[in-house]
């Protein structure tokens, strides 16, 4: 709920929530968000397992993924980033720094793509 409020506080952003990893993967099959915010501690699977499935899907493989977790162990963060996550945010999330981080990830991602004007962003 906190993440949703942060995202929706910004004009031009939409937000879709899934309470489990499998539900999230199902939703991703039907949409192509600009960014995925991925909780590492989901009730049905670990976030890195969800991340691997996202990367294995050619239609989703280039979407930036930001990990969100209460686990702030340095080795967990480094391991996740090494596997390709765009960023790793630890809870409690500070709104300003989180939104700045998300903006930076989106800007990097968009600069790698062909120039397309984005009026809004979708977060999952």
C-alpha positions, 0 to 999 in steps of 0.5 A: 500500500505504501508503494502504491501511494508513492507511485500514484502520488506522481502524475502520469504513473499507473500501478498494478499490484500482485500479492504473489509471485505467480499472480505477478507473472500472470499479470505480466503476460498481459501487459508490458509495464515500464518498470517492475517493483519486485518484493523479494519475500513473496508468500509463494516464491522468492523474488529472485525466482520471479526475476529469473522467470521475467528474464527468461521471457523474451517479451519481458526480458528488457523491463527494468526490475527494482527489488524491494525488500526488508533484507538489507544484508550487503551480500544479498543486495550485491548478489541481486544486483550482480544477477541484473536487477536494476536497483535494490531498495530496502524497507522502510522505503524513503519516498524521495530517494525511492522515487529518485531511484525509480526515475533514474532507472527509467531514464537509463532504460529509456535512453537505451531504447529508440526515442519514443515519447512517454506520456505516462509510465506503468509500474507493476 
